[in-house]
């Protein structure tokens, strides 16, 4: 099974990144904060990406 052909591969990856970010945010300070920013920021960016591309295409 290829990565792009799987229906649930990308949503599962986004869910895992979110869970990792939330877990890291609860664990502590220091590099845990960086890990939580990445774990929560990447799924947020992926969610907003189509909206940004859509608004640029309409301009």
Short mmCIF file of the C-alpha atoms (twelve columns), coordinates in Angstrom:
data_MODEL
# 
_entry.id   MODEL 
# 
loop_
_atom_site.group_PDB 
_atom_site.id 
_atom_site.type_symbol 
_atom_site.label_atom_id 
_atom_site.label_alt_id 
_atom_site.label_comp_id 
_atom_site.label_asym_id 
_atom_site.label_seq_id 
_atom_site.Cartn_x 
_atom_site.Cartn_y 
_atom_site.Cartn_z 
_atom_site.pdbx_PDB_model_num 
ATOM 1  C CA . UNK A 1  0.000  0.000  0.000  1 
ATOM 2  C CA . UNK A 2  1.408  3.358  -1.017 1 
ATOM 3  C CA . UNK A 3  1.395  6.341  1.331  1 
ATOM 4  C CA . UNK A 4  -0.712 8.601  -0.917 1 
ATOM 5  C CA . UNK A 5  -3.266 5.918  -1.760 1 
ATOM 6  C CA . UNK A 6  -4.223 5.242  1.837  1 
ATOM 7  C CA . UNK A 7  -7.359 7.067  2.932  1 
ATOM 8  C CA . UNK A 8  -6.468 7.308  6.600  1 
ATOM 9  C CA . UNK A 9  -2.691 7.747  6.445  1 
ATOM 10 C CA . UNK A 10 -2.549 11.552 6.449  1 
ATOM 11 C CA . UNK A 11 -5.295 12.038 9.078  1 
ATOM 12 C CA . UNK A 12 -3.580 9.444  11.271 1 
ATOM 13 C CA . UNK A 13 -0.265 11.284 10.916 1 
ATOM 14 C CA . UNK A 14 -1.921 14.585 11.829 1 
ATOM 15 C CA . UNK A 15 -3.552 12.934 14.845 1 
ATOM 16 C CA . UNK A 16 -0.249 11.438 15.983 1 
ATOM 17 C CA . UNK A 17 1.521  14.787 15.656 1 
ATOM 18 C CA . UNK A 18 -1.230 16.480 17.660 1 
ATOM 19 C CA . UNK A 19 -1.107 13.828 20.372 1 
ATOM 20 C CA . UNK A 20 2.687  14.097 20.518 1 
ATOM 21 C CA . UNK A 21 2.447  17.882 20.812 1 
ATOM 22 C CA . UNK A 22 -0.129 17.724 23.585 1 
ATOM 23 C CA . UNK A 23 1.856  15.085 25.455 1 
ATOM 24 C CA . UNK A 24 5.047  17.140 25.163 1 
ATOM 25 C CA . UNK A 25 3.249  20.280 26.361 1 
ATOM 26 C CA . UNK A 26 2.170  18.460 29.508 1 
ATOM 27 C CA . UNK A 27 5.562  16.933 30.272 1 
ATOM 28 C CA . UNK A 28 7.776  19.877 30.979 1 
ATOM 29 C CA . UNK A 29 9.882  22.815 29.918 1 
ATOM 30 C CA . UNK A 30 12.943 23.295 27.784 1 
ATOM 31 C CA . UNK A 31 13.126 21.175 24.673 1 
ATOM 32 C CA . UNK A 32 9.674  19.760 25.488 1 
ATOM 33 C CA . UNK A 33 8.271  23.193 24.656 1 
ATOM 34 C CA . UNK A 34 9.936  23.097 21.236 1 
ATOM 35 C CA . UNK A 35 8.558  19.636 20.605 1 
ATOM 36 C CA . UNK A 36 5.064  20.750 21.604 1 
ATOM 37 C CA . UNK A 37 5.255  23.791 19.282 1 
ATOM 38 C CA . UNK A 38 6.199  21.523 16.381 1 
ATOM 39 C CA . UNK A 39 3.673  18.847 17.295 1 
ATOM 40 C CA . UNK A 40 0.808  21.340 17.506 1 
ATOM 41 C CA . UNK A 41 1.995  23.833 14.891 1 
ATOM 42 C CA . UNK A 42 2.418  21.458 11.954 1 
ATOM 43 C CA . UNK A 43 -1.170 20.099 12.114 1 
ATOM 44 C CA . UNK A 44 -2.491 23.668 12.480 1 
ATOM 45 C CA . UNK A 45 -0.475 24.763 9.450  1 
ATOM 46 C CA . UNK A 46 -1.712 21.781 7.451  1 
ATOM 47 C CA . UNK A 47 -5.288 22.681 8.350  1 
ATOM 48 C CA . UNK A 48 -4.940 26.308 7.265  1 
ATOM 49 C CA . UNK A 49 -2.858 25.612 4.143  1 
ATOM 50 C CA . UNK A 50 -5.825 25.027 1.753  1 
ATOM 51 C CA . UNK A 51 -7.464 28.253 2.942  1 
ATOM 52 C CA . UNK A 52 -4.305 30.243 2.245  1 
ATOM 53 C CA . UNK A 53 -3.901 28.738 -1.203 1 
ATOM 54 C CA . UNK A 54 -7.572 29.401 -1.966 1 
ATOM 55 C CA . UNK A 55 -7.408 33.079 -1.019 1 
ATOM 56 C CA . UNK A 56 -4.300 33.626 -3.162 1 
ATOM 57 C CA . UNK A 57 -5.917 31.937 -6.149 1 
ATOM 58 C CA . UNK A 58 -8.971 34.209 -5.925 1 
ATOM 59 C CA . UNK A 59 -6.864 37.392 -5.887 1 
# 
